[in-house]
């Protein structure tokens, strides 16, 4: 993603009985390197500056993660 761009993440809970459910709104989202990307309480990631940040989603004692890689914003042609 480019700096300034936004992407929506989702979280899927997979249970011992084999079922799965969307838990996007139930997890706690966190960005480990907010200099590069931030994430809000709904899982919306915003690129801040070129670099990468690990995004975590935690529910109970379970945590999943993804890497948000941010590139420099592209200049627009006039």
C-alpha positions, 0 to 999 in steps of 0.5 A: 500500500502507498503512504496515505492509502487505507486497507480494510483487514478482516479476522476469521475465527476458526473453532475446534468443531471446524466452524469459522466465523468473522470476528473482525469486530470482536478482536483488538487491533494493534500496529506494532510500528505506528511510524509506518502504519496505523490500524483503528478499532475496526481493522482499517489500516492506514499507511503512514510512511515507507516501511513495514509494520506488523498488525495484530488481531487479538481475541482472548488468548489468541493472536493473529498477525499480518505485515503491512508494507507501505511504499512512498506515495506516488506523485500525481501528474498534472 
